[in-house]
Amino acid sequence: MNILHVFSMAGVGEILSHEAAQQGHKSIVLQMRSLDPFDFGEYYGNTIYFDDQAKLLQMAYELSHSADYIILHDFVEFYREFPENKLILYFHGTKLRNILKNDAEFNRINEKFKIIVSTFDLCEILSNAKHIPAPCDRKLFNKKTEKNNKWLTINRDYQGEFIEKKIRSKYPQVEYRNRQKEIIPYRDMPKLLTQYENYVDWKFDYSKPEPLTINAPSCTAIQALSCGCKVWDFNGLELSPMLLLLHDSKLVFDRFLEFLNEQKS
């Protein structure tokens, strides 16, 4: 099978492309350099980077002829550029939450296309979408025995003052990292996470003036679990390590491939 990923978010396209190659499929990712500050594509070596969006779309169009499936991550405004019978739309959060439900384009997308969402809460927006959990590369993120009692959380720069205050109201002992100001390359994330005993996971919806809590684990939370951290949510509850069975990249790719094969029938 030949799978083309156009754009990617949080390394999902790169990880799925990597797992595809491990099973003998052909798969690459076309990505804007500016969208990958953490170097997911550099780590997996399966990404062609662009600084010009028009050039990315031109190559995507050219490669679409030989692709069996085109996976368009988040940038659904470009869906007209590709054959509809090959196109899968893949949503990861912010983009979908900011689309107006009464918008004509939204209704057409919702009714016409095959759609995957990476967090279960997005099914509340697109009830017909297929939920496939975000993958975690457990070969990279593995347990180490050296731990301490420190607490860590990583979140966005956007409205960071509000977010940090909210998280510290429940977890005053946590070390708060701004992921834009302290960029940690993807390949170095296991080294960081294995230094901590506890990770606080608190996701936010930024589509409203004041960020709203999202009841869904982040990719970093799953990575922290895979590194042996205890992970705590906004309610003060510990996440079950059993979540790793849902997010293991090899199992996620199997679900992804099963979904693609279902489209043939």
Secondary structure, 3 states (H helix, E strand, C coil): CEEEEECCCCCHHHHHHHHHHHCCCEEEEEEEHHHCCCCHHHHHCCEEEECCHHHHHHHHHHHHCCCCEEEEECCHHHHHHCCHHHEEEEECCHHHHCCCCCCHHHHHHHHHCEEEECCHHHHHCCCCCEECCCCECCCCCCCCCCCCCCEEEEECCCCHHHHHHHHHHHCCCCEEEECCCCCCCHHHHHHHHCCCCEEECCEEECCCCCCEEECCCCHHHHHHHHCCCEEECCCCCECCHHHHHHHEHHHHHHHHHHHHHHCCC
